Amino acid sequence: MKAAIITAFDPYVFKGGIERYTLQLIRLLEGHGIGVDVYHTGLIDEDMGLKHKMLGKIYALGRKFGEVERNYDFVISNSFYGLGYFPPGIKAFNIYHSNHVTFDKSVEGIISHITSLEWTYLCGYLGEMVSGFDRIKIAVSDPVKEELVRYYGFDDVRVVESGVDTGLFKPIKPKTDLRKKYSIPVDAFVGIFVGRWHKTKGSDILEKIIQKTPDNHWLLVLGTGSDNCPLRQTKNVTILDEVPYEEMPLIYSLSDFMFFPSRYEGFGLVILEAMACGLPTFAGDVGIARKIYKSEPFSELKLDFSIDEKYLIYGSLKRIYSLRTDTEWKNKISEEGRRLVEENYTMNIWQTKMLSALDLI
């Protein structure tokens, strides 16, 4: 058998979340004797003359793939990147990592009006909705499935929750050696944030939390596309830019907790990565946290964005203080988080579910 994957960027060059996901798909399929070719926008120069150049390239890529579709048994598209491949002439799957209509609504007032229109109508109703026609649809979480049903009227969405490599993401000791490696104060109580520095990720909330916790040390691991962070000269803040993925278990393990105030996530893999490394993790009602944070002890770390911001910050500060002073509670959350990932979100579990969703077992 032979398969094709249509995605935005070359996964062997770019290191974003979808690119890592694509590499996992490649390894999974090749491990089952299926050859894989990847089609990405870097392979073509055509933009169809559209004002939105990237959208034009995505459309041109899909049309180009249509010329060779018969060389493959099936095709997998990431998100709306299969937009131009329509109608599909072979068995086609579309994996949804998020829903841009919901994303737009979740960050209303934070992004510009033009960006809002682009996310809802270009990425959402044009890209994601059209990319689902005549395809088998796979969502990375139940919330994404619900969003696809609500906004696009899809009624046949399969769910395959993402997995964590628990052999890589695990607690690593001793913390003192790790902290020396990254110039983090050895005796500090360390909070970590992982993601882009942007209001959609809750950077405004985190900045206020940091200002009110001068006795904590904060480690900000900032990704590509971050806004300028105003805390680079702050005494109790260390900033690391674009840390290699393989180093992240070290970064998580030297920390005491993670604060992840993102306003929208399709899945939120960093939540599970942190838990796998034994970190109590604050998160909003987003992605996989919506499911996990319904029950204790994780519900105690849920961030409620529906309440007034001052109460959100006050409640967060109280619970951060409790983590710092109540070692038994902190250890319980750490142990339960690791156990939850090992029992429900390993790569082996993801692989089995994905093979089933792709009708390969």
Sequence and secondary structure as in RCSB ss.txt:
>XXXX:A:sequence
MKAAIITAFDPYVFKGGIERYTLQLIRLLEGHGIGVDVYHTGLIDEDMGLKHKMLGKIYALGRKFGEVERNYDFV
ISNSFYGLGYFPPGIKAFNIYHSNHVTFDKSVEGIISHITSLEWTYLCGYLGEMVSGFDRIKIAVSDPVKEELVR
YYGFDDVRVVESGVDTGLFKPIKPKTDLRKKYSIPVDAFVGIFVGRWHKTKGSDILEKIIQKTPDNHWLLVLGTG
SDNCPLRQTKNVTILDEVPYEEMPLIYSLSDFMFFPSRYEGFGLVILEAMACGLPTFAGDVGIARKIYKSEPFSE
LKLDFSIDEKYLIYGSLKRIYSLRTDTEWKNKISEEGRRLVEENYTMNIWQTKMLSALDLI
>XXXX:A:secstr
 EEEEE SS TTT  SHHHHHHHHHHHHHHTTT EEEEE GGG    TT SSHHHHHHHHHHHHHHTTGGG SEE
EEETTTTTTS S SSEEEEEES  HHHHHHHTTTTS HHHHHIIIIIIIIIIIHHTTTTSEEEESSHHHHHHHHH
HH    EEE    B TTTSS  S HHHHHHHTT  TTS EEEEEE SSGGGTHHHHHHHHHT TTSEEEEEE TT
    TTTT TTEEEEES  GGGHHHHHHT SEEEE  S  SS HHHHHHHHTT  EEEES TTHHHHTTSTTGGG
GEE TTS HHHHHHHHHHHHHHHHH HHHHHHHHHHHHHHHHHH BHHHHHHHHHHHTT  
